[in-house]
Amino acid sequence: MIICNGQKQTPRGLWLSLARAIIDEVQCCPGLMIAVKYAIDNKGAIFYMTGSSSIGLLDSASDTLAGRINIYSLPTACWGEETGRPPDHDILAGKIGPMALKAAERRLKVALKFGQFPEVVTQSSDEDKMVILLNYKNTYFTRDLMQLANIENLDGLLAIFHNLARSIGSHLEVSNFAREAGVSHVTAKKYLNVLLQSQLTFRLLGYQYGPAKRYIKAAKTYFADNGIISSLNVQISEGQLLENFVISELEKRRKLGFINVDQFFYYKSAAGREIDLIFESEGAVHAVEIKATKAPRARDLRNLREFGRNLGRPVRLFMFYLGQEYQTIKNVNLIPVASIYRGR
């Protein structure tokens, strides 16, 4: 029963009286979906349904509203989004001037550490940003997630979080996570899937090509926002922090439609040579490496160049690095990480 304008109404009666409505936190009341479906089918009603967790939202909506809904994902803010709509420069194809790059570089350290949750971005001091992140960890990242996904072992969940952070850039082996977290294989797999469903993490699958299709099947997992890592107080390398930042920023733009592909991948050859990010777009394979250096050396370009030679298809090679100049070295396009700021 629902109270509307002081009167009791059934969900079906309420929705039939509305031609258009917004339902917030819809995952809290999955029983509404039957009434919503009836109103859509019989009255042509339009509903905008939002939820802070895609776990309950997808479970409650997709089963009963198949063919009637579009699902949109809203990630945390893109780096620089708080200053306005993105300008015209394409991160991979465009360039911005040296003054803009320097201005963005001054903001990079804060972005790497605190991430882009809207409430965090709007705080003026580092201390206030950290307070918000810790509040997130103590509420949504743990308590709310446990309730939504029926998780009882808080220590096990936090252990999975910590091991994921320490494993950024490495292959995800569930058995290793189970052993390190002190939980069963089944439990570790469940917790990892919950983090994916909640969109706190995302996966890159192994890219395959060639007739032999020799590739690593294990996925790599990244956090959707660097602020999650900081909230856990886990010490990881500069390279891991930068890799998670760049890939998560590109993943946000993929979800928002700026990069028109369905999935990102990574690549590892049979000889162990890795490429951080692979995707296919505009008739070409795009291969992206990320290096925490201001002066890339020849060996830093080796994996990209080898991949380009062996692919046998049109390929575009990129490397994000901490320098301030756009360069092209042996067919590899070097792009400053600072160019991601307000880029699309």
URNORGI-V202155 format. One record per residue. N is the residue number from 0. RES is the residue in three letters. PHI is phi in degrees with one decimal (NA if undefined). PSI is psi in degrees with one decimal (* if undefined). OMEGA is omega in whole degrees, -180 to 180 (NA if undefined). Layout:
BEGIN
{{N RES PHI PSI OMEGA} {N RES PHI PSI OMEGA}}
END
This chain:
BEGIN
{{0 MET NA 139.6 -178} {1 ILE -120.1 138.9 175} {2 ILE -93.7 119.1 180} {3 CYS -133.6 119.4 -178} {4 ASN 55.0 38.3 177} {5 GLY 79.8 1.4 -178} {6 GLN -118.5 146.3 178} {7 LYS -80.2 132.2 177} {8 GLN -139.2 148.0 172} {9 THR -76.1 157.0 177} {10 PRO -54.4 -41.4 -179} {11 ARG -64.2 -42.6 180} {12 GLY -65.6 -38.0 180} {13 LEU -65.8 -50.1 -176} {14 TRP -66.7 -33.0 178} {15 LEU -68.0 -20.2 179} {16 SER -88.2 -3.3 -177} {17 LEU -118.9 135.7 176} {18 ALA -90.2 -23.3 -177} {19 ARG -154.2 136.2 -178} {20 ALA -155.8 157.7 174} {21 ILE -111.7 128.1 178} {22 ILE -116.7 112.9 -179} {23 ASP -94.2 151.1 179} {24 GLU 51.3 48.8 -174} {25 VAL -63.9 -24.6 -179} {26 GLN -65.5 -16.4 -179} {27 CYS -75.9 -15.5 -178} {28 CYS -141.7 72.8 -177} {29 PRO -62.0 -21.2 180} {30 GLY -64.0 -17.1 179} {31 LEU -68.4 -20.8 -171} {32 MET -63.7 -34.5 179} {33 ILE -63.7 -42.2 179} {34 ALA -68.0 -38.6 177} {35 VAL -61.8 -44.9 179} {36 LYS -58.9 -43.4 -180} {37 TYR -62.8 -42.4 -179} {38 ALA -67.0 -37.5 178} {39 ILE -65.4 -45.6 -175} {40 ASP -72.2 -33.1 -172} {41 ASN -105.6 -21.5 -178} {42 LYS -122.0 -2.2 -178} {43 GLY 65.3 26.8 -177} {44 ALA -68.3 156.1 178} {45 ILE -122.1 129.0 -179} {46 PHE -124.8 141.1 172} {47 TYR -111.5 112.9 -175} {48 MET -113.6 129.3 -180} {49 THR -122.3 155.1 178} {50 GLY -154.7 141.3 180} {51 SER -78.4 -11.1 177} {52 SER -133.9 125.0 179} {53 SER -73.8 -11.2 179} {54 ILE -61.9 -61.6 180} {55 GLY -69.5 -34.2 -177} {56 LEU -62.3 -49.7 -179} {57 LEU -68.5 -40.2 -180} {58 ASP -62.8 -39.6 -175} {59 SER -82.5 -29.5 -174} {60 ALA -93.7 -44.0 -169} {61 SER -69.4 -31.9 -176} {62 ASP -70.4 -33.9 -174} {63 THR -104.7 -14.7 -176} {64 LEU -117.8 27.3 -180} {65 ALA -57.5 131.4 180} {66 GLY 83.0 -2.7 -177} {67 ARG -116.7 -6.9 -171} {68 ILE -128.4 154.1 166} {69 ASN -114.7 134.6 -179} {70 ILE -109.5 124.7 180} {71 TYR -116.1 139.2 178} {72 SER -104.8 130.1 178} {73 LEU -111.3 100.2 179} {74 PRO -73.6 178.5 173} {75 THR -64.1 166.9 -174} {76 ALA -59.7 142.5 171} {77 CYS -68.7 150.5 -178} {78 TRP -59.4 118.5 -179} {79 GLY 93.8 -2.2 -177} {80 GLU -63.1 -27.6 -178} {81 GLU -66.2 -14.5 180} {82 THR -89.9 -4.0 179} {83 GLY 134.2 -175.8 179} {84 ARG -63.5 150.3 -179} {85 PRO -65.0 145.6 177} {86 PRO -73.6 -169.0 -173} {87 ASP -81.3 -9.5 -172} {88 HIS -77.6 130.3 175} {89 ASP -83.6 130.0 -174} {90 ILE -58.2 -42.1 -176} {91 LEU -89.1 -26.8 -175} {92 ALA -109.2 -22.6 -177} {93 GLY -101.7 177.3 178} {94 LYS -137.7 149.4 173} {95 ILE -120.3 160.5 -173} {96 GLY -72.4 164.7 -177} {97 PRO -62.1 -34.7 180} {98 MET -66.7 -42.3 178} {99 ALA -65.4 -37.7 178} {100 LEU -63.6 -43.8 180} {101 LYS -64.7 -39.5 179} {102 ALA -64.3 -40.6 179} {103 ALA -68.1 -38.5 -179} {104 GLU -60.1 -34.7 179} {105 ARG -66.6 -22.0 180} {106 ARG -94.1 -8.8 -171} {107 LEU -65.4 -42.6 -177} {108 LYS -58.2 -42.3 180} {109 VAL -66.7 -42.3 -180} {110 ALA -63.6 -41.7 180} {111 LEU -61.5 -37.4 -175} {112 LYS -84.9 -45.4 -169} {113 PHE -103.6 -12.1 176} {114 GLY 73.4 -160.6 -168} {115 GLN -131.6 26.8 171} {116 PHE -60.4 132.3 -175} {117 PRO -52.4 -42.4 -179} {118 GLU -66.1 -29.7 179} {119 VAL -75.0 -44.7 -178} {120 VAL -59.1 -35.1 -176} {121 THR -79.1 -7.9 178} {122 GLN -79.4 142.1 -174} {123 SER -86.8 -27.2 -176} {124 SER -113.1 153.7 177} {125 ASP -60.9 -37.2 -179} {126 GLU -62.6 -43.6 180} {127 ASP -68.0 -36.5 177} {128 LYS -60.9 -43.4 -178} {129 MET -67.3 -36.7 178} {130 VAL -60.4 -44.3 179} {131 ILE -61.9 -44.6 -179} {132 LEU -63.4 -40.8 179} {133 LEU -65.9 -36.2 176} {134 ASN -63.2 -41.5 176} {135 TYR -59.1 -46.5 -178} {136 LYS -61.3 -41.9 -176} {137 ASN -78.9 -11.8 178} {138 THR -114.0 -83.4 -172} {139 TYR -67.1 -46.1 -175} {140 PHE -63.0 -24.3 -176} {141 THR -124.2 -71.8 -172} {142 ARG -59.7 -52.6 -178} {143 ASP -65.0 -39.0 -180} {144 LEU -64.6 -40.5 179} {145 MET -62.4 -39.9 -179} {146 GLN -69.3 -44.5 -177} {147 LEU -66.3 -36.1 -174} {148 ALA -105.5 9.6 178} {149 ASN 57.5 49.2 178} {150 ILE -101.0 133.5 -177} {151 GLU -110.0 -19.6 -173} {152 ASN -100.4 91.7 -179} {153 LEU -64.0 -42.7 -180} {154 ASP -61.5 -39.5 179} {155 GLY -65.7 -40.8 178} {156 LEU -63.7 -45.3 179} {157 LEU -64.8 -35.2 178} {158 ALA -64.6 -38.5 176} {159 ILE -63.8 -45.4 176} {160 PHE -53.5 -50.9 -175} {161 HIS -65.3 -41.6 180} {162 ASN -68.5 -34.1 175} {163 LEU -62.1 -43.7 -179} {164 ALA -62.2 -44.2 -179} {165 ARG -70.2 -17.7 -176} {166 SER -101.8 10.5 180} {167 ILE -55.5 129.6 -179} {168 GLY 90.5 -6.8 -180} {169 SER -107.4 165.2 179} {170 HIS -73.2 144.7 -179} {171 LEU -89.7 110.4 175} {172 GLU -112.1 111.7 -174} {173 VAL -59.4 -37.6 -179} {174 SER -61.5 -37.8 178} {175 ASN -66.2 -41.5 179} {176 PHE -65.0 -40.4 180} {177 ALA -62.2 -44.3 -179} {178 ARG -65.3 -45.6 -178} {179 GLU -67.8 -33.8 -178} {180 ALA -86.9 -11.6 -180} {181 GLY 72.9 32.0 178} {182 VAL -126.0 169.1 180} {183 SER -72.6 163.5 178} {184 HIS -59.7 -42.2 -180} {185 VAL -63.6 -42.8 -179} {186 THR -66.9 -43.1 179} {187 ALA -61.0 -43.3 179} {188 LYS -62.1 -40.0 179} {189 LYS -63.8 -46.6 -178} {190 TYR -64.3 -40.6 178} {191 LEU -63.8 -39.9 178} {192 ASN -67.3 -35.4 177} {193 VAL -62.9 -41.7 179} {194 LEU -64.6 -35.4 176} {195 LEU -67.6 -46.9 -179} {196 GLN -64.4 -32.5 179} {197 SER -78.4 -6.4 -179} {198 GLN 64.0 24.6 170} {199 LEU -79.1 -23.8 176} {200 THR -132.2 166.4 172} {201 PHE -146.8 161.7 -175} {202 ARG -115.0 148.7 166} {203 LEU -111.9 124.9 178} {204 LEU -87.9 162.5 179} {205 GLY -73.3 132.4 179} {206 TYR -84.5 140.9 -180} {207 GLN -127.0 147.2 174} {208 TYR -157.4 164.2 178} {209 GLY 85.8 158.9 -176} {210 PRO -64.3 -31.2 -179} {211 ALA -76.4 -27.3 180} {212 LYS 51.3 47.3 178} {213 ARG -87.1 109.4 -178} {214 TYR -151.1 162.6 179} {215 ILE -83.6 124.0 -176} {216 LYS -81.4 -24.6 -177} {217 ALA -62.8 142.1 -180} {218 ALA -86.1 163.4 169} {219 LYS -111.5 142.8 -178} {220 THR -118.0 135.7 178} {221 TYR -126.9 155.7 175} {222 PHE -82.4 143.1 -178} {223 ALA -67.2 -18.5 -178} {224 ASP -155.3 138.8 -180} {225 ASN -64.2 -22.7 178} {226 GLY -60.6 -30.4 178} {227 ILE -62.5 -41.3 180} {228 ILE -63.3 -45.5 -180} {229 SER -62.8 -36.5 -179} {230 SER -64.2 -25.1 -179} {231 LEU -83.5 -12.4 -179} {232 ASN 56.4 46.2 179} {233 VAL -104.4 133.2 179} {234 GLN -88.0 116.9 177} {235 ILE -127.3 169.1 -176} {236 SER -74.4 161.1 176} {237 GLU -59.9 -38.8 179} {238 GLY -63.4 -41.6 178} {239 GLN -65.1 -42.7 -180} {240 LEU -62.9 -42.8 180} {241 LEU -67.8 -42.5 180} {242 GLU -60.6 -45.3 179} {243 ASN -63.1 -39.8 -179} {244 PHE -63.0 -51.2 -176} {245 VAL -64.2 -47.4 -177} {246 ILE -66.7 -39.3 179} {247 SER -67.5 -36.6 177} {248 GLU -65.7 -39.3 177} {249 LEU -68.7 -36.6 178} {250 GLU -64.3 -38.3 176} {251 LYS -58.9 -44.6 -179} {252 ARG -69.9 -29.0 174} {253 ARG -66.2 -45.8 -180} {254 LYS -63.2 -33.8 -179} {255 LEU -84.1 -4.4 175} {256 GLY 93.1 1.6 178} {257 PHE -71.6 -31.9 173} {258 ILE -111.7 109.0 -168} {259 ASN -87.2 73.9 175} {260 VAL -139.5 155.7 -178} {261 ASP -84.5 -23.6 -172} {262 GLN -156.3 142.6 169} {263 PHE -97.2 152.3 178} {264 PHE -132.5 171.2 165} {265 TYR -124.5 169.5 -179} {266 TYR -133.2 139.5 172} {267 LYS -140.6 123.4 -178} {268 SER -78.4 169.2 177} {269 ALA -62.0 -24.4 179} {270 ALA -87.8 -0.2 177} {271 GLY 93.2 8.3 178} {272 ARG -78.8 129.5 -174} {273 GLU -115.5 148.2 169} {274 ILE -122.2 131.1 -173} {275 ASP -65.1 -38.4 -173} {276 LEU -147.1 133.1 178} {277 ILE -132.7 136.0 168} {278 PHE -153.8 158.6 -179} {279 GLU -110.4 126.0 -179} {280 SER -155.9 143.1 177} {281 GLU 53.8 41.8 175} {282 GLY 74.5 10.7 -179} {283 ALA -138.8 151.8 173} {284 VAL -85.7 132.0 178} {285 HIS -106.8 124.0 180} {286 ALA -116.8 127.5 -172} {287 VAL -126.8 128.1 172} {288 GLU -113.7 153.9 -179} {289 ILE -129.0 123.2 -177} {290 LYS -129.0 131.1 178} {291 ALA -86.1 64.6 180} {292 THR -144.7 152.9 176} {293 LYS -96.3 -10.3 -178} {294 ALA -140.1 82.8 -180} {295 PRO -60.5 141.2 177} {296 ARG -105.3 172.6 -176} {297 ALA -56.8 -38.1 -178} {298 ARG -68.0 -24.9 177} {299 ASP -69.0 -23.7 -179} {300 LEU -94.3 -7.6 -170} {301 ARG -59.7 -47.8 -177} {302 ASN -63.0 -41.6 179} {303 LEU -63.0 -46.5 -177} {304 ARG -65.9 -39.0 178} {305 GLU -65.6 -41.8 178} {306 PHE -60.8 -45.1 180} {307 GLY -62.0 -39.0 -180} {308 ARG -68.4 -37.5 -172} {309 ASN -89.1 -13.5 -172} {310 LEU -67.6 -41.2 -178} {311 GLY 75.5 18.9 179} {312 ARG -142.0 162.7 176} {313 PRO -57.8 132.6 -177} {314 VAL -142.0 143.6 175} {315 ARG -118.7 129.1 -173} {316 LEU -110.0 132.9 -177} {317 PHE -135.7 149.8 171} {318 MET -137.7 121.7 172} {319 PHE -86.7 131.7 -179} {320 TYR -144.0 173.5 -172} {321 LEU -90.2 8.8 177} {322 GLY -77.3 -177.1 -175} {323 GLN -118.3 10.3 -177} {324 GLU -124.9 139.5 168} {325 TYR -77.7 130.0 180} {326 GLN -140.1 159.6 170} {327 THR -128.2 117.0 -179} {328 ILE -123.9 113.4 178} {329 LYS 50.9 51.8 177} {330 ASN 71.0 6.4 176} {331 VAL -102.7 124.0 180} {332 ASN -87.4 114.5 178} {333 LEU -88.9 126.0 -175} {334 ILE -123.5 125.5 176} {335 PRO -61.8 136.2 177} {336 VAL -57.0 -33.0 -179} {337 ALA -61.2 -18.9 -180} {338 SER -69.3 -15.0 178} {339 ILE -67.6 -25.9 -177} {340 TYR -57.6 119.4 179} {341 ARG 60.9 13.0 178} {342 GLY -83.9 167.9 179} {343 ARG -126.1 * NA}}
END
